[in-house]
Amino acid sequence: MIELTAIGAARTVTGSKHLLTTSRATVLLDCGLFQGRRQESFEKNRHIPVDPQRLDAVVLSHAHIDHSGALPLLCRAGYRGPIYATTATRDLAAPMLLDTAMLQKADARHIARLIERGATDLVPVEALYDEDDVTTTLSQMFGLPYHRRQSVAPGVTATFLDAGHVLGSAIVVLDVEDEGRTVRVAYTGDLGRHHLPILRDPELPDGVECLLTESTYGDRLHGDVEKLGEALAEVVNRTHARGGKIVIPSFALERAQEVIYELKQLRGAGRIPALPVYVDSPLTVKLTDVFRLHPECYDRSARELLLHGDSPFQFEGLRYVSSVEDSMAIDEDDRPAIIISASGMCEGGRVLHHLRTTIGDSRNTVAIVGFQAAHTLGRRLVEQRREVRIFGLAHTRRAEVVVLDGFSAHADQAGLLAFAEGVRDRGSLRRVVLVHGEPPAQDAFARLLGARGFPTVDVPAAGQKIRL
């Protein structure tokens, strides 16, 4: 018996957890945090519906927190087995998980202070885990290079291929043997796009019979990658003419580095004014340092920049900010500027403080450069809500909000379809399982796959088992 169970990222895009079970082994693919409404997220994250004592291994596709952020919870609950990831993902996990633990404590303290000052519509929150839990988790992680076949559990071997999504991201190819039956399963994690700056394009696996694939943008197409710079330049120039600031909520991993890289090109070409650019995220600073350690993940153009001593992540007027005092000084300065700050869905971190001070001024712009999950502040901004809540308090939004979806590191519908058809052409694909997507996107993509001749397409709900 070989089964897949969708535990998280089932009919939603956060909290990725997928369980592979056989008569001899149990392997968890990803262990991410659910993101959304504060109290709902806390309840869903606090209890992981996996018995840590029965797990043989965890295989991690990449370091984004909605795929990795619940690992310390799993280890806190008693899991002591191996966690396999690429070497770059292993290096990224240390600062990302430590930052998540510290953010949880900081947010809990801030909410507690608001309650003490009389906020009656807030409830106390508590951190899900601490730095000691992260340290335990990191001690169990093993970094593997791409293309190396590794036995991870009895009858289960894993091979990482480049997913082209973020630094170190992997398509996990699993060869599963059980009671004389062998199945090759490929799990995309988050699938990247072709021709994005910095990273290589996604690779195609051979001989896959079951494809477990994300479907975030299964119902829509992105703008052209080639027009990324043009769209960003328009936003910068328009806001600068108003005398405003551009706040870019950005995932600290990959998206921030891509925006920095694009701004470097625009500044070099004289297409935008010489505004100060602040990268106000201690985590982004640390992750950018990790980027410099892994040129093996870069595409040719980014590698050539490094070879000639020109960092893709540095230019005149760019400042990386770590201290709280320097972060606060950005908001006290009324002059036009570009502020890149985490978190990408506006659910925590310093970007909330920048939004709090800029959201009410019509001169300013909030530029959204990534997918925003339902019930997050980022999604409410995308929906052009006139009133939004930041740290639990209502604010009237007067700032312009623009969505630059060309920056998305997820494959769109065309990219997902091309990948699925490529996998089918290189093997004997019998089944496609859609995860990591909201219902409209998944349903549209499932219909498209059916029309293109894919024999079995599953869209599992949370807890649903699929026998392979």
Helices and strands as residue ranges (DSSP letters): E 3-8, E 17-21, E 26-29, H 38-46, E 57-59, H 65-68, H 71-76, E 83-86, H 87-116, H 131-139, E 141-144, E 150-153, E 156-162, E 170-178, E 181-187, E 210-214, G 225-227, H 228-242, E 246-249, H 255-268, E 277-280, H 282-292, G 295-297, H 300-307, E 318-321, H 324-332, E 338-341, H 351-358, E 365-368, H 377-382, E 387-390, E 393-396, E 400-403, G 405-407, H 413-425, E 431-435, H 439-451, E 456-458, E 465-467
